[in-house]
Amino acid sequence: MKISYWLPVMALMVGIGLGAALFPTPTTSATGGLVLSDQLSGQSLTDIEQTFANVYNSVAPSVVSITVSEEVGARRLANTATGSGFVLDTLGRIITNYHVVQNAARIVVQMFDGTITRAEVVGLDADSDIAVLRIDVPTERLRPVVFGNSDTLQIGQTVLALGNPFQNNWTLTSGIVSAVNRRIFGLNSYSVGGVIQTDAAINPGNSGGPLLNLRGEVIGMNTQIATETGANQGVGFAVPSNLIVKVANSLIETGRMRYSFMGLTSRAIDIDLVETFNLPNNIRGVAVLDASRGLPAANAGLRPLSNSGVDIITAIDGVPINDFDQLIGWLAINTSPGQTVNLTVYRNGQYFSAPLTLTERPSR
């Protein structure tokens, strides 16, 4: 509370001292009338404001508003959900969240140019909360987005969210990448890993809309918020673009997404684990709690947690793995069932390599 109170007071004191250096002063014309400041300066936007405006003007035509209706009785439809989406290609395919169109009897898409049309479902993936739709409109009305590489995101990087919060269509908000490799709950028993956390304002209706870098590239899809009020509190989550691309391509080509499976459960690396097994107190990775017999992890020689020790996966194919959240995301984006990966495992003070052949994750 003290910080919130003192900051504006400090700003006022600095403002008094610096005067016109911080605050514009009214300017009058030769005839005594007031003159707008941008008429004098010749520039109404700062560089960063112009960048935001350029991104909006470039990407807004690619973003759509989605209204979903469900059957509520015989021959009756009721609008039950609204969300956002964005144009994937010139064939009319649209990306959005699975939860936006779940149980839909009718899906209506409105485009930035005013076009209103029905959409059909191409494919759904509850595990990643991704849906691919298709609309039938002339090619010249379609403005596909450009995808950026979500693996290269930096914490602190500026991002923009574009969507339709509370049915306020084509709303732009800004923030930063607050964290990467978060984990959120999917629409079944599996989690979505490798997720981007942002403080850009995301609210109900933003689901399915793009999270953008300042080049106007899609680096994520706004999906969930952590909130105690039902509205934005500065903790939003976006499915990373690299996962979107992989899932969308799979849904378009085969109608489904196949995920890799290691067949293990994990536990947190905490002070109890460190002290019990005399682990390095800065070790990071995935501590194996259980490796079921006959599944890939056990077949690769990994052992369940026991009094004799704990196996900790610290890298896959040479890529450091810090925790289970990162592991889930890395597997989903970078591997396929049947592929063999090389694990780096720490056990009883020694590191060793363990080849592991992935299988397909069972449905739940």
C-alpha positions in Angstrom: 0.0 0.0 0.0 2.9 2.4 0.7 4.3 2.0 -2.8 0.9 2.7 -4.4 0.5 5.8 -2.3 4.0 7.2 -2.7 4.5 6.8 -6.4 2.0 9.4 -7.5 3.3 11.8 -4.9 6.8 11.5 -6.2 5.6 12.0 -9.8 3.9 15.2 -8.7 7.0 16.5 -7.0 9.1 15.8 -10.1 6.5 17.4 -12.3 6.6 20.6 -10.3 10.4 20.7 -10.6 10.6 20.0 -14.3 7.5 21.9 -15.4 7.2 21.9 -19.2 9.8 19.2 -19.6 7.2 16.7 -18.5 3.8 18.3 -19.2 2.7 20.3 -22.3 1.5 23.8 -21.8 -1.5 25.3 -23.6 -0.5 27.2 -26.7 -2.4 30.0 -28.3 -2.5 31.2 -31.9 -1.7 34.8 -33.0 -5.5 35.5 -32.8 -5.7 34.2 -29.3 -7.4 30.8 -30.1 -6.1 27.5 -28.6 -4.0 25.4 -30.9 -3.8 21.6 -30.8 -0.4 20.4 -29.9 0.1 18.1 -32.9 -0.6 21.0 -35.2 2.6 22.6 -33.8 4.8 19.5 -33.6 3.7 17.8 -36.8 3.7 14.5 -35.1 0.8 13.1 -33.0 2.2 9.7 -32.2 5.4 8.6 -30.5 7.5 5.9 -32.1 6.1 3.1 -29.9 2.5 4.4 -30.4 3.1 4.4 -34.2 4.4 0.8 -33.9 1.3 -0.3 -32.0 -0.9 1.5 -34.6 0.9 -0.2 -37.5 0.5 -3.6 -35.9 -3.2 -3.0 -35.4 -3.8 -1.8 -38.9 -1.9 -4.7 -40.3 -3.4 -7.5 -38.2 -6.9 -6.4 -37.4 -8.2 -7.5 -40.9 -6.9 -11.0 -40.0 -8.9 -11.2 -36.7 -12.5 -12.3 -36.5 -15.3 -12.2 -34.0 -17.0 -15.6 -33.2 -20.5 -16.1 -31.9 -21.6 -19.6 -30.9 -25.1 -20.9 -30.6 -26.2 -24.1 -28.9 -29.5 -26.0 -29.1 -31.7 -25.2 -26.1 -34.8 -26.9 -27.2 -36.6 -28.2 -30.3 -35.6 -26.0 -33.2 -34.3 -23.3 -30.9 -30.9 -21.8 -30.8 -29.4 -19.5 -28.2 -26.2 -17.6 -28.3 -24.1 -19.1 -25.6 -20.5 -17.9 -26.2 -18.4 -15.3 -28.0 -14.8 -15.3 -28.7 -12.0 -14.4 -31.2 -10.1 -16.1 -33.9 -7.7 -15.3 -36.8 -7.3 -16.2 -40.4 -4.9 -19.1 -41.1 -4.8 -19.2 -44.9 -6.4 -18.1 -48.1 -8.6 -21.3 -48.1 -10.8 -19.7 -45.4 -9.4 -21.6 -42.4 -9.7 -19.9 -39.0 -7.9 -20.7 -35.8 -9.6 -20.3 -32.4 -9.9 -22.1 -29.0 -11.7 -25.4 -28.7 -13.6 -24.1 -25.7 -15.0 -21.2 -27.8 -16.8 -23.6 -30.2 -17.3 -26.5 -27.9 -20.9 -28.0 -28.3 -21.7 -25.4 -31.0 -24.8 -26.0 -33.1 -24.0 -22.9 -35.1 -20.9 -20.8 -35.5 -21.0 -17.3 -36.9 -17.9 -15.4 -37.9 -17.7 -11.7 -38.4 -14.8 -10.2 -40.2 -13.1 -6.8 -39.9 -14.6 -5.6 -43.2 -18.1 -6.4 -42.0 -18.6 -9.8 -43.6 -20.8 -12.1 -41.6 -20.8 -15.8 -42.4 -21.3 -19.2 -41.0 -18.3 -21.4 -40.2 -17.8 -25.2 -40.1 -15.5 -27.2 -38.0 -12.4 -28.7 -39.7 -10.8 -30.2 -36.6 -10.8 -30.0 -32.8 -8.1 -30.8 -30.3 -9.1 -30.6 -26.6 -5.6 -31.4 -25.4 -4.2 -28.1 -26.7 -7.6 -26.2 -26.7 -7.2 -25.5 -30.4 -9.9 -25.6 -33.1 -9.7 -25.1 -36.8 -12.8 -23.7 -38.6 -13.5 -22.9 -42.2 -15.5 -20.1 -43.8 -16.5 -19.7 -47.4 -15.7 -16.2 -48.6 -13.8 -14.8 -51.6 -10.0 -15.1 -51.3 -9.5 -11.4 -51.6 -11.2 -10.9 -48.3 -8.9 -13.2 -46.4 -5.8 -11.8 -44.7 -3.8 -14.7 -43.2 -1.6 -14.0 -40.2 2.2 -14.5 -40.1 3.5 -16.7 -37.4 6.6 -15.9 -35.3 8.8 -18.4 -33.5 7.6 -18.7 -29.9 10.8 -20.5 -28.9 12.7 -17.2 -29.3 10.5 -15.2 -27.0 12.3 -13.2 -24.2 10.8 -12.4 -20.8 10.1 -8.7 -20.8 9.4 -8.6 -24.6 6.5 -6.3 -25.5 3.4 -8.1 -26.8 0.0 -7.1 -28.0 -3.3 -8.9 -27.6 -6.0 -8.4 -30.2 -9.6 -9.7 -29.8 -13.1 -9.1 -28.7 -13.3 -8.8 -24.9 -16.9 -8.5 -23.6 -18.0 -8.2 -27.3 -16.0 -5.1 -27.7 -14.7 -6.2 -31.1 -11.2 -5.6 -32.3 -9.7 -4.3 -29.1 -6.0 -3.9 -28.8 -4.1 -4.2 -25.4 -0.5 -4.3 -24.6 1.9 -5.8 -22.1 5.0 -8.0 -21.9 5.9 -11.6 -21.9 5.8 -12.2 -18.1 7.1 -15.8 -18.2 7.4 -18.8 -20.6 7.0 -22.5 -20.2 3.9 -22.2 -18.0 1.4 -25.0 -17.7 -2.4 -24.7 -17.9 -5.2 -27.2 -17.7 -6.5 -28.6 -21.0 -10.1 -29.6 -21.5 -9.4 -33.2 -20.3 -7.0 -34.8 -17.9 -3.9 -33.6 -19.7 -2.2 -30.2 -19.3 -0.9 -27.8 -22.0 2.8 -27.0 -21.5 5.2 -24.4 -22.9 2.5 -21.7 -22.4 3.3 -18.0 -22.5 2.3 -15.8 -19.5 1.5 -12.2 -20.2 0.1 -9.2 -18.4 -1.6 -7.8 -21.5 -5.2 -7.4 -20.6 -7.1 -10.5 -21.6 -10.8 -10.9 -20.7 -13.8 -13.1 -21.6 -14.2 -12.8 -25.4 -10.4 -12.6 -26.0 -10.2 -16.4 -26.2 -8.9 -17.5 -29.6 -7.4 -14.2 -30.5 -3.7 -13.6 -31.3 -0.9 -12.6 -29.1 1.5 -10.6 -31.3 5.0 -9.3 -31.2 5.8 -5.8 -32.5 6.4 -7.1 -36.0 2.8 -8.1 -36.1 3.6 -11.9 -36.0 1.4 -14.3 -34.0 3.5 -15.7 -31.2 0.5 -17.2 -29.2 -3.2 -17.6 -28.9 -4.9 -16.0 -25.9 -6.6 -18.9 -24.0 -7.0 -18.5 -20.2 -6.6 -16.1 -17.4 -5.9 -16.6 -13.7 -8.4 -14.5 -11.8 -10.4 -14.2 -8.7 -12.9 -11.8 -10.2 -13.7 -13.4 -13.6 -11.9 -10.5 -15.4 -8.3 -9.6 -16.1 -5.9 -9.3 -13.1 -2.7 -9.2 -15.1 -2.1 -13.0 -15.4 -3.0 -14.3 -18.8 -1.9 -17.3 -20.7 -1.4 -18.0 -24.4 -0.8 -21.2 -26.3 2.5 -20.8 -28.1 2.6 -20.3 -31.8 4.9 -23.3 -32.5 2.3 -25.6 -30.9 -0.6 -23.9 -32.8 1.1 -24.5 -36.1 1.8 -28.1 -35.4 -1.7 -28.9 -34.1 -3.4 -27.0 -36.9 -1.4 -28.7 -39.6 -2.2 -32.1 -38.1 -5.9 -31.4 -37.8 -6.1 -30.2 -41.4 -4.1 -33.2 -42.7 -5.5 -36.0 -40.6 -8.3 -34.7 -38.5 -6.5 -35.3 -35.2 -3.4 -34.6 -33.2 -1.1 -37.4 -31.9 1.0 -36.6 -28.9 4.1 -38.3 -27.6 4.0 -40.2 -24.3 6.8 -41.1 -21.9 4.8 -43.0 -19.3 6.0 -41.3 -16.2 4.7 -39.1 -13.4 6.8 -36.5 -11.6 7.1 -34.7 -8.3 8.5 -31.3 -7.4 12.2 -30.9 -6.6 11.9 -29.3 -3.2 14.0 -29.0 0.0 12.8 -32.4 1.2 13.9 -34.2 -2.0 17.3 -32.3 -2.0 18.0 -33.2 1.6 16.8 -36.8 1.5 18.9 -37.7 -1.5 21.8 -35.3 -1.0 21.1 -33.6 -4.3 22.9 -30.5 -5.6 20.7 -27.7 -4.2 20.7 -26.0 -7.6 19.7 -29.0 -9.7 16.8 -28.4 -12.2 14.9 -31.0 -14.1 12.0 -33.5 -13.8 12.1 -35.8 -10.8 10.6 -39.1 -11.7 7.9 -40.2 -9.2 6.8 -43.3 -11.1 7.8 -45.1 -14.3 5.2 -47.7 -15.0 6.4 -51.1 -16.2 6.1 -51.7 -19.9 5.9 -47.9 -20.8 8.6 -45.9 -22.5 10.3 -44.4 -19.4 10.6 -47.8 -17.7 11.8 -49.4 -20.9 14.5 -46.8 -21.1 15.8 -47.8 -17.6 14.2 -45.0 -15.6 13.3 -45.9 -12.0 10.5 -44.8 -9.8 11.3 -42.8 -6.7 12.4 -45.2 -3.9 14.5 -45.2 -0.7 17.6 -45.9 -2.9 17.3 -42.7 -4.9 15.5 -40.5 -7.5 16.0 -40.2 -11.2 16.0 -36.6 -12.5 15.7 -35.8 -16.2 17.9 -32.7 -16.8 17.9 -32.6 -20.7 16.3 -34.1 -23.8 18.4 -34.3 -26.9 20.8 -31.9 -25.3 18.1 -29.3 -24.5 18.1 -28.4 -20.8 14.7 -29.2 -19.2 14.0 -27.1 -16.1 10.7 -28.6 -14.9 7.7 -30.8 -15.9 5.9 -27.8 -17.5 8.7 -27.3 -20.0 8.9 -31.1 -20.6 5.2 -31.3 -21.6 5.5 -28.3 -24.0 8.8 -29.5 -25.5 7.5 -33.0 -26.2 4.3 -31.7 -27.8 6.1 -29.2 -30.1 9.2 -31.1 -31.0 8.4 -34.8 -31.1 6.1 -37.4 -32.5 5.1 -40.9 -31.4 7.6 -43.5 -32.5 10.5 -41.0 -32.3 13.6 -41.9 -30.1 15.0 -39.1 -27.9 18.1 -39.2 -25.7 17.6 -38.3 -22.1 20.2 -36.9 -19.7 19.5 -38.4 -16.3 21.0 -37.6 -12.9 21.1 -40.6 -10.5 23.0 -41.0 -7.2 25.6 -38.3 -8.1 26.2 -39.4 -11.7 24.8 -38.4 -15.1 24.0 -40.9 -17.8 22.3 -41.0 -21.2 19.1 -43.0 -21.7 17.6 -43.5 -25.2 13.8 -43.5 -25.0 11.3 -44.4 -27.7 8.1 -42.4 -27.4 4.7 -43.9 -27.9 1.3 -42.3 -28.5 -0.3 -40.7 -25.6 -3.5 -42.6 -24.7 -6.8 -40.7 -24.8 -8.7 -39.9 -21.6 
